[in-house]
Amino acid sequence: MLKVMSSPQKPPDSIHNPLDQHGSWDAVYRDMRPDDLPWNAGGPDEDLVRLVESGAIPVGRAIDLGTGPGHDAVCLAKAGFKVLAVDIAPSAIELAKTNAKSAGLGVAIDFRVEDVLRLSSPASTATFVNDRGCFHELAAKDRETYVRRICDVLVPGGHLFLRTFSEKEPPGPGPHRFTKGELEDLFSAKFHFMEFKDGVYDGPQTPKPKTYVCLLQKKAAEVRSARKAG
Ligand SMILES: C[S@@+](CC[C@H](N)C(=O)[O-])C[C@H]1O[C@@H](n2cnc3c(N)ncnc32)[C@H](O)[C@@H]1O
């Protein structure tokens, strides 16, 4: 008699790991229900809401990197920012457009399918770049390219608001857990750290993954080199 082998069970924390399970970002958003996306909090990131409401960031031109369901892009548009929201997955951009339309912001946000490593935005055009969970998904070899590109699109004194998985999240599947030192090594040449604190990644997961929340400001030296280049 033939014995039918059952497929191996997925580890319980595979919720961190939908990219590996589905094979591509586009497939993740095509195959999963939006409410099941581990990063989908159903609304904007609370740290972003606090930052915007604090008035510490001047209202201007924002780019939301790896926008996913688009909640942060909606939050920024509602606060008066002119928002470009990009994602590598066309299916994510469709979801984000649907969510923006539901929020009454159907045409206010410029949604584009783009790779953050090859942003089409000209140099010195964004005052604020928002990244909740995109940078930590990149391959290690691409991290320096990301830092250069984001520095390039920011205006002098522009800010990057970065949320990544942190070393305080137990090891396992899913995004890279950054140490404080790794983030400082990657960003310190081009950015000042204005804030560096612990956070959590809100969404359907329990316990909530531990993050670092970093507010970075483009350094004056970068201002000078951008001017020369421009
Ligand atoms: C963990 S999800 C976070 C989504 C969203 N920022 C949020 O907080 O709900 C990471 C997102 O980054 C997108 N992404 C991954 N690599 C990318 C790349 N190289 N360029 C643009 N988007 C990318 C994925 O498609 C996905 O939507």
The ligand as an SDF file (V2000), in Angstrom:
LIG
                    3D

 27 29  0  0  0  0  0  0  0  0999 V2000
    6.7760   44.4080    5.8240 C   0  0  0  0  0  0  0  0  0  0  0  0
    5.9030   45.1440    4.5100 S   0  0  0  0  0  0  0  0  0  0  0  0
    5.4860   46.7380    5.1960 C   0  0  0  0  0  0  0  0  0  0  0  0
    4.3850   47.4340    4.4230 C   0  0  0  0  0  0  0  0  0  0  0  0
    3.9710   48.8120    4.9500 C   0  0  0  0  0  0  0  0  0  0  0  0
    5.0730   49.7450    5.0050 N   0  0  0  0  0  0  0  0  0  0  0  0
    3.3370   48.7030    6.3050 C   0  0  0  0  0  0  0  0  0  0  0  0
    3.9610   49.0920    7.2880 O   0  0  0  0  0  0  0  0  0  0  0  0
    2.2030   48.2010    6.3810 O   0  0  0  0  0  0  0  0  0  0  0  0
    7.2480   45.5400    3.3970 C   0  0  0  0  0  0  0  0  0  0  0  0
    6.7940   46.1300    2.1010 C   0  0  0  0  0  0  0  0  0  0  0  0
    7.9180   46.5190    1.3380 O   0  0  0  0  0  0  0  0  0  0  0  0
    7.6940   46.1620   -0.0150 C   0  0  0  0  0  0  0  0  0  0  0  0
    9.0290   45.9900   -0.6140 N   0  0  0  0  0  0  0  0  0  0  0  0
    9.9460   45.0340   -0.3570 C   0  0  0  0  0  0  0  0  0  0  0  0
   11.0630   45.2540   -1.0680 N   0  0  0  0  0  0  0  0  0  0  0  0
   10.8630   46.3810   -1.7800 C   0  0  0  0  0  0  0  0  0  0  0  0
   11.6540   47.1330   -2.7060 C   0  0  0  0  0  0  0  0  0  0  0  0
   12.8870   46.7540   -3.0290 N   0  0  0  0  0  0  0  0  0  0  0  0
   11.1110   48.2520   -3.2290 N   0  0  0  0  0  0  0  0  0  0  0  0
    9.8500   48.6500   -2.9120 C   0  0  0  0  0  0  0  0  0  0  0  0
    9.0610   47.9710   -2.0470 N   0  0  0  0  0  0  0  0  0  0  0  0
    9.5590   46.8600   -1.4870 C   0  0  0  0  0  0  0  0  0  0  0  0
    6.8670   44.8960    0.0350 C   0  0  0  0  0  0  0  0  0  0  0  0
    6.1490   44.6440   -1.1420 O   0  0  0  0  0  0  0  0  0  0  0  0
    5.9680   45.1860    1.2290 C   0  0  0  0  0  0  0  0  0  0  0  0
    4.7810   45.8130    0.8540 O   0  0  0  0  0  0  0  0  0  0  0  0
  1  2  1  0
  2  3  1  0
  2 10  1  0
  3  4  1  0
  4  5  1  0
  5  6  1  0
  5  7  1  0
  7  8  2  0
  7  9  1  0
 10 11  1  0
 11 12  1  0
 11 26  1  0
 12 13  1  0
 13 14  1  0
 13 24  1  0
 14 15  1  0
 14 23  1  0
 15 16  2  0
 16 17  1  0
 17 18  1  0
 17 23  2  0
 18 19  1  0
 18 20  2  0
 20 21  1  0
 21 22  2  0
 22 23  1  0
 24 25  1  0
 24 26  1  0
 26 27  1  0
M  CHG  2   2   1   9  -1
M  END
$$$$
